[in-house]
Amino acid sequence: MKILQFAVAGALALATFTGGAFFAGGAVAQSGENILTVQLKDGPVVIELRPDIAPKHVQQIKELAAAGEYDNVAFHRVIKGFMAQTGDVEFGDMKDGYQADRAGTGGSSKPDLPAEFSDVPFERGTVGMARAQDPYSANSQFFIMLAPGDFLNGQYTVVGKVVEGMENVDKIKLGDDANNGAVADPDRIVSVKVGS
């Protein structure tokens, strides 16, 4: 489930850091049931989920989070100026069955999901679903944009945005550019809960 291996070079060249508004003109009221609080080593990251644009993906993320599936899962792929990817609950759990060589290729026991593309752009703080080449292969993995990535627009499902704690995302250990962002001894999600 390596996202955009073919576009990494372009991403590195095109991506620049900005702190611009994410859903300009499309504010969504925060609701506790659509807030995901991700605890990282450096502090919490609050994600506003968007069931209005990706209801199936959001539901699956919430179910996995409520079951504790994301706890201790590695940020197995992190590319400077692009994104931080995590969510492989099958091979990425650093306390239960972690397989460094397979992290990023697994999913969960739940079924893969059909794409739910929208016109919401991939900007800094956007949270999108990782998938294989097949647009109907997203399952549990997601990524947080470290910088804008317009080339992803309409190609990957947006599930939300970071509304607090982007400074903690910025501190996630970076991967090896020469190895498509793979991270040796990666940082991990400490825990995830639905709600603030």
Salt bridges, closest charged atoms under 4 A:
ASP42 OD2 - LYS41 NZ 2.78
GLU48 OE1 - LYS161 NZ 3.67
ASP52 OD2 - ARG50 NH2 2.67
GLU63 OE1 - LYS110 NZ 2.96
GLU116 OE1 - HIS57 ND1 2.52
ASP170 OD2 - ARG124 NH2 2.67
ASP187 OD2 - LYS41 NZ 2.99
